[in-house]
Amino acid sequence: MIKTAMFTTAILLATATFASAGSLGRPCTSAPQSQWLSLDAIQAKVESLGYRVQKAKLKAACGELYTIDKNGSRVELFVDPTTAAIVGQL
């Protein structure tokens, strides 16, 4: 019973850490907004990688895209708004 509780706690902590890493907890870029791509351009670049974008927004100097991947799974992507490079995901 104790081992199960410890294992569950470890999984929850790992998941929380991954979520924090994925959502970055920090900006994706320090470049000025004048150097950012448009939201449409970011979306197009992500779609060219095989994702189907359902919703996209810019938040805290990071593009947040809610997508469906090639396998049909939902994936939240965090992208650098200057390059549309994926820098994290959930």
TINU-789275 format. One line per field, with one value per residue: residue in three letters; chain; x, y, z of N, C-alpha, C in turn. Coordinates in pm, whole numbers. Layout:
// residues N
r ALA, ...
c A, ...
n_east X, ...
n_north Y, ...
n_up Z, ...
ca_east X, ...
ca_north Y, ...
ca_up Z, ...
c_east X, ...
c_north Y, ...
c_up Z, ...
// end
This chain:
// residues 90
r MET, ILE, LYS, THR, ALA, MET, PHE, THR, THR, ALA, ILE, LEU, LEU, ALA, THR, ALA, THR, PHE, ALA, SER, ALA, GLY, SER, LEU, GLY, ARG, PRO, CYS, THR, SER, ALA, PRO, GLN, SER, GLN, TRP, LEU, SER, LEU, ASP, ALA, ILE, GLN, ALA, LYS, VAL, GLU, SER, LEU, GLY, TYR, ARG, VAL, GLN, LYS, ALA, LYS, LEU, LYS, ALA, ALA, CYS, GLY, GLU, LEU, TYR, THR, ILE, ASP, LYS, ASN, GLY, SER, ARG, VAL, GLU, LEU, PHE, VAL, ASP, PRO, THR, THR, ALA, ALA, ILE, VAL, GLY, GLN, LEU
c A, A, A, A, A, A, A, A, A, A, A, A, A, A, A, A, A, A, A, A, A, A, A, A, A, A, A, A, A, A, A, A, A, A, A, A, A, A, A, A, A, A, A, A, A, A, A, A, A, A, A, A, A, A, A, A, A, A, A, A, A, A, A, A, A, A, A, A, A, A, A, A, A, A, A, A, A, A, A, A, A, A, A, A, A, A, A, A, A, A
n_east 82, 188, 397, 252, 125, 349, 449, 239, 245, 498, 454, 259, 407, 604, 446, 343, 579, 653, 435, 477, 723, 646, 457, 626, 648, 779, 872, 875, 1043, 1271, 1271, 1168, 822, 780, 932, 807, 634, 322, 15, -121, 90, 250, 73, 49, 311, 328, 123, 240, 410, 255, 57, -281, -430, -642, -698, -539, -318, -143, 51, 208, 459, 477, 371, 71, -66, -339, -370, -416, -239, -54, -137, -387, -409, -463, -267, -99, 87, 377, 526, 804, 750, 897, 1012, 849, 929, 888, 889, 803, 565, 246
n_north -119, 127, 147, 172, 418, 584, 549, 652, 918, 991, 973, 1172, 1399, 1396, 1435, 1690, 1835, 1794, 1920, 2181, 2226, 2196, 2401, 2592, 2814, 3042, 3300, 3216, 3345, 3622, 3818, 4127, 4212, 4307, 4149, 3909, 3639, 3638, 3517, 3355, 3278, 3131, 2924, 2806, 2709, 2517, 2346, 2253, 2069, 1856, 1870, 1934, 2227, 2339, 2552, 2861, 3084, 3375, 3407, 3541, 3588, 3359, 3117, 2942, 2650, 2450, 2133, 1854, 1562, 1356, 1102, 1132, 1223, 1460, 1747, 1996, 2259, 2458, 2734, 2915, 3244, 3383, 3210, 2991, 2750, 2451, 2447, 2323, 2086, 1949
n_up 0, 83, -100, -337, -296, -281, -539, -691, -603, -698, -975, -1009, -934, -1132, -1358, -1303, -1310, -1578, -1704, -1621, -1741, -2006, -2042, -2000, -1820, -1854, -2090, -2443, -2607, -2610, -2786, -2937, -2988, -3243, -3404, -3418, -3579, -3760, -3616, -3795, -3966, -3789, -3727, -3984, -4024, -3821, -3900, -4133, -4033, -3986, -3795, -3695, -3643, -3393, -3227, -3166, -3001, -2881, -2600, -2323, -2457, -2611, -2843, -2823, -2918, -2980, -3081, -3312, -3349, -3592, -3525, -3429, -3172, -2910, -2870, -2698, -2808, -2761, -2894, -3030, -3104, -3295, -3473, -3500, -3403, -3224, -2881, -2659, -2526, -2435
ca_east 0, 276, 468, 157, 108, 474, 456, 139, 298, 608, 394, 196, 512, 667, 349, 339, 705, 645, 340, 543, 824, 579, 399, 748, 656, 863, 849, 943, 1141, 1291, 1272, 1056, 702, 791, 1002, 726, 551, 178, -45, -149, 217, 288, -19, 84, 434, 297, 46, 331, 475, 160, -43, -404, -450, -781, -704, -405, -313, -14, 37, 335, 569, 481, 254, 8, -151, -410, -363, -433, -120, -74, -201, -520, -402, -460, -137, -84, 223, 428, 621, 873, 678, 985, 1052, 747, 990, 822, 980, 744, 432, 172
ca_north 0, 243, 154, 223, 561, 651, 545, 748, 1051, 1014, 997, 1304, 1501, 1396, 1495, 1832, 1890, 1795, 2023, 2309, 2238, 2213, 2534, 2669, 2900, 3155, 3330, 3133, 3431, 3754, 3911, 4221, 4167, 4348, 4042, 3787, 3602, 3650, 3393, 3273, 3220, 3029, 2812, 2741, 2633, 2400, 2254, 2190, 1959, 1745, 1894, 2005, 2327, 2366, 2685, 2918, 3216, 3420, 3435, 3551, 3574, 3218, 3072, 2823, 2591, 2327, 2062, 1709, 1515, 1259, 982, 1167, 1261, 1604, 1792, 2140, 2296, 2590, 2765, 3044, 3324, 3440, 3105, 2885, 2627, 2393, 2449, 2242, 2032, 1873
ca_up 0, 90, -228, -435, -269, -320, -684, -739, -575, -792, -1108, -1006, -934, -1265, -1448, -1274, -1360, -1724, -1743, -1601, -1845, -2133, -2049, -1988, -1704, -1895, -2232, -2544, -2673, -2551, -2899, -2935, -3060, -3383, -3476, -3414, -3694, -3733, -3566, -3914, -4014, -3690, -3748, -4111, -4005, -3738, -3984, -4229, -3961, -3975, -3691, -3734, -3539, -3358, -3165, -3151, -2938, -2832, -2458, -2251, -2553, -2652, -2916, -2768, -3020, -2943, -3208, -3325, -3420, -3700, -3470, -3381, -3030, -2880, -2823, -2684, -2845, -2726, -3000, -3032, -3203, -3398, -3569, -3495, -3355, -3108, -2768, -2553, -2557, -2333
c_east 87, 352, 379, 139, 232, 486, 361, 188, 410, 555, 331, 300, 580, 575, 343, 466, 701, 550, 403, 649, 759, 519, 507, 757, 744, 833, 926, 1050, 1156, 1294, 1152, 941, 708, 862, 923, 656, 405, 127, -78, -23, 265, 203, 18, 211, 410, 217, 134, 408, 380, 58, -165, -437, -599, -799, -560, -416, -169, -33, 176, 455, 588, 354, 200, -90, -210, -431, -403, -310, -155, -146, -341, -525, -401, -326, -140, 62, 253, 539, 681, 806, 766, 1019, 946, 808, 917, 923, 927, 610, 376, 88
c_north 126, 259, 212, 373, 639, 657, 648, 891, 1086, 1046, 1136, 1415, 1509, 1462, 1646, 1900, 1900, 1905, 2161, 2331, 2264, 2351, 2639, 2755, 3022, 3184, 3236, 3213, 3560, 3861, 4006, 4173, 4205, 4241, 3911, 3764, 3627, 3515, 3300, 3205, 3110, 2904, 2736, 2657, 2507, 2298, 2185, 2074, 1841, 1758, 1963, 2099, 2351, 2506, 2733, 3055, 3248, 3463, 3435, 3523, 3430, 3188, 2946, 2771, 2460, 2250, 1916, 1663, 1411, 1134, 1008, 1206, 1412, 1639, 1944, 2173, 2437, 2622, 2904, 3128, 3388, 3339, 2996, 2749, 2579, 2386, 2371, 2189, 1959, 1771
c_up 0, -42, -336, -417, -310, -471, -744, -718, -673, -931, -1113, -1007, -1070, -1366, -1427, -1326, -1511, -1771, -1729, -1708, -1980, -2148, -2024, -1864, -1729, -2041, -2324, -2617, -2593, -2661, -2889, -3024, -3208, -3468, -3480, -3547, -3658, -3683, -3682, -3966, -3920, -3712, -3876, -4096, -3923, -3819, -4088, -4166, -3939, -3864, -3751, -3619, -3518, -3302, -3147, -3086, -2901, -2687, -2394, -2341, -2597, -2732, -2851, -2871, -2970, -3072, -3196, -3404, -3525, -3655, -3417, -3234, -3016, -2820, -2813, -2710, -2801, -2824, -2982, -3140, -3310, -3506, -3589, -3461, -3231, -2994, -2648, -2596, -2437, -2402
// end
